[in-house]
Amino acid sequence: MFAFAALVFPAVYFTTNQPDPLFASAMGSGIVALVGVPFILLSLRDPTKAKALQLLSERPAQSIVWLFSFTTGKRGAGVSINIGFDDGAMTSVTAATAPEATQLFAALAAHAPHASQDFNEELARSFHSSTSPAARRSALGIA
């Protein structure tokens, strides 16, 4: 957000023909606020209505066949944990920090200890090429 504000200030300052930096600063702040408010509102949503939580609560633990995580962002700002189900559906949960992701992954692994818990190309190919839940479970090495 700060980087966006740093770009907006000069743009407003040099395009408004106003020599007053306070005016440009106020305009830049207003633009940043208009852009930032929707993201703030999205973060205030009810967490119990998250798609991933609904899928986990509606399906039995036995339907989870694959868990893996990967770092998102340039500096590892977030960690996404992907959850694959035996019918081919996938969902993901994003954690803001590595310790949070570790705790979340451990909880999911305890919830579905039978699921494959790593990522490689062979597992991905097996998961996506299988056509039925039984075939997908077999391809991932789950009895």
C-alpha positions in Angstrom: 0.0 0.0 0.0 2.9 2.4 0.8 4.4 1.7 -2.6 1.2 2.6 -4.3 1.0 5.8 -2.2 4.6 6.7 -3.2 3.5 6.4 -6.9 0.3 8.3 -6.5 1.8 11.4 -4.8 4.1 12.4 -7.6 1.4 11.7 -10.2 -1.1 13.9 -8.4 1.5 16.6 -7.6 2.7 17.0 -11.2 -0.6 16.7 -13.0 -2.9 19.0 -10.9 -1.0 22.2 -11.5 -1.1 22.8 -7.8 2.2 23.9 -6.3 1.0 23.1 -2.8 2.5 19.7 -1.7 -0.2 19.5 1.0 -2.9 19.5 -1.7 -1.1 16.7 -3.6 -0.6 14.8 -0.4 -4.3 15.0 0.5 -5.4 14.0 -3.0 -2.9 11.0 -3.0 -4.2 9.9 0.4 -7.7 10.1 -0.9 -6.9 7.9 -3.9 -5.1 5.4 -1.7 -8.0 5.3 0.7 -10.5 4.7 -2.2 -8.3 1.8 -3.5 -7.6 0.3 -0.1 -11.1 0.4 1.5 -12.4 -2.6 -0.6 -9.5 -4.7 0.5 -10.0 -3.8 4.1 -13.7 -4.7 3.8 -12.8 -8.1 2.3 -10.6 -8.8 5.2 -13.5 -8.3 7.6 -15.6 -11.0 6.1 -16.9 -13.8 8.3 -14.2 -16.5 8.3 -16.7 -19.3 8.8 -18.0 -18.7 5.3 -14.7 -19.4 3.7 -15.0 -21.9 0.8 -12.2 -24.1 2.2 -13.8 -24.3 5.7 -17.1 -25.2 4.2 -15.6 -27.9 2.1 -13.8 -29.3 5.1 -16.9 -29.3 7.3 -19.1 -30.8 4.6 -16.9 -33.7 3.6 -15.5 -36.5 5.6 -11.8 -36.6 6.4 -11.5 -39.7 4.3 -12.2 -37.7 1.2 -9.0 -35.7 1.6 -6.3 -37.4 -0.5 -3.6 -34.8 -1.0 -2.1 -32.0 1.0 0.8 -29.8 0.0 2.0 -26.3 0.7 4.0 -23.7 -1.3 5.2 -20.2 -0.7 3.5 -17.4 -2.4 4.9 -13.9 -3.1 8.4 -12.8 -3.9 9.6 -12.8 -0.3 7.6 -15.7 1.0 4.9 -13.3 2.3 2.3 -16.1 2.5 2.0 -19.8 2.4 -0.8 -21.5 0.5 -1.9 -25.0 1.6 -3.7 -26.9 -1.1 -6.2 -29.6 -0.3 -7.1 -32.2 -2.9 -10.3 -34.3 -2.5 -10.9 -37.8 -4.0 -13.5 -36.4 -6.4 -10.8 -34.2 -8.0 -11.9 -30.9 -6.3 -9.2 -28.8 -4.9 -9.2 -25.8 -2.5 -6.6 -23.8 -0.8 -6.1 -22.0 2.5 -3.6 -19.2 2.7 -1.6 -18.4 5.9 0.1 -15.1 6.4 3.2 -16.3 8.2 5.3 -19.5 8.1 4.5 -20.5 11.7 0.8 -20.1 11.1 1.1 -22.2 8.0 3.0 -24.9 9.9 0.3 -25.1 12.5 -2.4 -25.2 9.9 -0.7 -27.9 7.9 -0.1 -29.9 11.1 -3.8 -29.6 11.9 -4.9 -30.7 8.4 -2.4 -33.6 8.5 -3.8 -34.7 11.8 -7.3 -34.4 10.4 -6.4 -36.6 7.4 -3.3 -38.7 8.3 -3.9 -41.0 5.3 -3.5 -38.2 2.7 -0.3 -37.8 0.6 1.5 -34.8 2.1 4.0 -33.6 -0.4 4.1 -32.3 -4.0 5.9 -33.7 -7.0 5.0 -33.8 -10.7 4.1 -37.5 -10.6 1.6 -37.0 -7.8 0.1 -34.0 -9.6 -0.2 -36.0 -12.8 -1.8 -38.9 -11.0 -4.2 -36.7 -9.2 -5.4 -34.8 -12.3 -5.5 -37.8 -14.7 -7.5 -40.1 -12.5 -11.2 -40.1 -13.4 -12.9 -41.6 -10.3 -12.4 -41.2 -6.6 -11.3 -44.9 -6.3 -8.7 -44.5 -9.1 -7.5 -41.2 -7.6 -7.0 -42.8 -4.1 -5.2 -45.7 -5.7 -2.9 -43.5 -7.8 -2.0 -41.5 -4.7 -1.2 -44.7 -2.8 -4.2 -44.5 -0.4 -6.0 -47.8 0.4 
